[in-house]
């Protein structure tokens, strides 16, 4: 979910840039800016910080498992290169 306080603040800033001759309709312009910003951001394929952190943790665990598997494969390859039979309990 997008934090609407940031959108409100941005809409206020944008309406503050409106020329003085249009300041009478400032509230209406600010609401229009807000609507356009919400609409535009709503169309983007965004995730929340929480979703991002969950996926980051999953990726980290997957990377750790991959590194462990790579080490196991290297060990097995070294055992086979020496002509030995790798023992199930050795690693």
Residue pairs with C-beta under 8 A, 6 or more apart in sequence:
1 48
2 38
2 41
2 42
2 46
4 38
7 34
7 37
7 38
7 41
8 34
10 33
10 37
11 30
11 31
11 33
11 34
11 37
12 30
14 29
14 30
14 33
15 26
15 27
15 29
15 30
15 33
18 26
18 29
22 29
47 55
72 91
75 86
75 91
76 86
76 91
79 85
79 86
79 90
80 86
